[in-house]
Amino acid sequence: MDAMTQLHEEIVMTADAVRQAVDRLAQHIQADVTQPQNWVVIGIRRGGAVVARLLRDRLTQLRGITLPIGYLDITFYRDDLDTVGPNPLVGATDLAMDIDDKHIILVDDVLFTGRTIRAALNALFDFGRPEGVSLAILVDRGHRQLPIQPDYVAETLETQRRESIKLVEKGTGEFVVVRRLRA
Amino acid sequence: MTAKRSTLKRKHLLGMAELSRTDITQILETAASIREINYRDIKKVPTLRGKTIINLFFENSTRTRTSFELAGKRMSADVVNISVASSSVAKGETLIDTMITLQAMNPDVVVVRHAEPGVHALLARHVDTAVVNAGDGGHEHPTQSLLDMLTIEDNLHRLNRKNFEGLVVAICGDVLHSRVARSNAIGLRTMGAQVRLVGPPTLMPRFAEEALGAPVFYDLDEGLAGAQVVMVLRLQLERMHAAFIPSVREYFKFWGLSRRRLACAAPGALVMHPGPVNRGVEISSELTDDPERTVILDQVANGLAIRMAVLYRLCSGRVVVEKEQMTTDATLKGEGP
């Protein structure tokens, strides 16, 4: 990370706030889970993967059932190949389960333009035909460019377009949401 | 996104000599993530939609050409294969004219195999299109070296290693005619491995030790002693226009790798071969088919992933050409697209 971007960094959600937000998501979602055997949690790398894991753990505590979890890396589905930089980092997609006829809870940390979700939906449908997909988001920061709306939102945040809002690890297993002003 | 500085600013892949440790690590990481695509029911991602890749092969090739073709197609690029017999080169066109003509059709990547060492560097100077070296005579074959490194990396746990640092790799056989040996010696040394070159004096390039920084062994058993990875090279009979070896049978007797000879290497040593295999010449048929020791088919599978990673890397990002200097316009992204 540049020195420039780190200059204006501010924590907008503490580790406790993140935990409470995940808890709110879990409470909302579990009310809708009538047939848990059909549900699958899928996190979008990299921030969404963290939220998906925390959410799945919380759902396990609340309902006593452990939903299958998978991870999507959407790098190969992005619409901005020309601007991703010369050496883009790619994470692994890990979907060990069959997603045909399953209900997917697609999880991401921050919802911004909607382009990541568009890419994730395309990626998901290369693996099968889910019965339905719900979108769960930790932070909705607005500025949508596509007609995409989340089904479950824990937090909404007023932001400037050129700010960056990210889930980052502070200490082991502690996650906070930071706001950075792009130089 | 942690954007590490890379020395690969130019959008070509000409040889291992131009790649830093960071470049190699990034390509291996990307390929390891890409691999999963090749085992899906739908083996296609839209990444290179609208990109055009031309495979221009002046030498025969089945596996490399097929591998590049599938790599492009699985990432949704349009791939055109040109084999020389049917091209205008047979009508007397010069290589540079062929390349300039192809460039006029605005492809994004041209993958070239040619018998003449250094051809790619020449072509890269004449065209803006990204050039990938798929083998230039006895010079370099970078994607082969990268796929070999990915295969070694997959097996590091078996060899009780965390990385390439200090790994002993013996490259055995016809080193003289082998671009695979050259690229691997360069690339593996960049990654910190200890490379040895093992072969008969007639098939060892002069000044190999000085040029490649790898000790030379003229005895197979000595060269194998303690080696954790054994790369067996194909005896390139088609390139031999002089008496390099007395006979193929004698070659096997002295230089062919068998289970018995492999006992000289470190326990559990990995056996690799770039293919196509001459069974009973440089390696015994029995060892070729031993899945416990030999990873030839893993090399082929990894080759596809490596070529997908290389094409992806060459097609992503915008290259801004400013006079002599080429810089890359890399936007530091926040949270994805």
Chai-1 contact restraints between the chains, C-beta under 6 A:
chainA,res_idxA,chainB,res_idxB,connection_type,confidence,min_distance_angstrom,max_distance_angstrom,comment,restraint_id
A,F76,B,V45,contact,1.0,0.0,6.0,A-B,restraint_1
A,F76,B,T47,contact,1.0,0.0,6.0,A-B,restraint_2
A,R78,B,P337,contact,1.0,0.0,6.0,A-B,restraint_3
A,D79,B,P337,contact,1.0,0.0,6.0,A-B,restraint_4
A,D80,B,P337,contact,1.0,0.0,6.0,A-B,restraint_5
A,L81,B,S316,contact,1.0,0.0,6.0,A-B,restraint_6
A,D82,B,R318,contact,1.0,0.0,6.0,A-B,restraint_7
A,T83,B,T331,contact,1.0,0.0,6.0,A-B,restraint_8
A,V84,B,S316,contact,1.0,0.0,6.0,A-B,restraint_9
A,G85,B,A3,contact,1.0,0.0,6.0,A-B,restraint_10
A,G85,B,G317,contact,1.0,0.0,6.0,A-B,restraint_11
A,G85,B,A330,contact,1.0,0.0,6.0,A-B,restraint_12
A,P86,B,G317,contact,1.0,0.0,6.0,A-B,restraint_13
A,P86,B,T328,contact,1.0,0.0,6.0,A-B,restraint_14
A,P86,B,A330,contact,1.0,0.0,6.0,A-B,restraint_15
A,N87,B,S6,contact,1.0,0.0,6.0,A-B,restraint_16
A,N87,B,Q26,contact,1.0,0.0,6.0,A-B,restraint_17
A,P88,B,S316,contact,1.0,0.0,6.0,A-B,restraint_18
A,V90,B,T30,contact,1.0,0.0,6.0,A-B,restraint_19
A,V90,B,S33,contact,1.0,0.0,6.0,A-B,restraint_20
A,A92,B,S33,contact,1.0,0.0,6.0,A-B,restraint_21
A,T93,B,E36,contact,1.0,0.0,6.0,A-B,restraint_22
A,V110,B,E335,contact,1.0,0.0,6.0,A-B,restraint_23
A,R115,B,P337,contact,1.0,0.0,6.0,A-B,restraint_24
A,T116,B,G336,contact,1.0,0.0,6.0,A-B,restraint_25
A,T116,B,P337,contact,1.0,0.0,6.0,A-B,restraint_26
A,D126,B,I42,contact,1.0,0.0,6.0,A-B,restraint_27
A,S164,B,G334,contact,1.0,0.0,6.0,A-B,restraint_28
A,K166,B,E335,contact,1.0,0.0,6.0,A-B,restraint_29
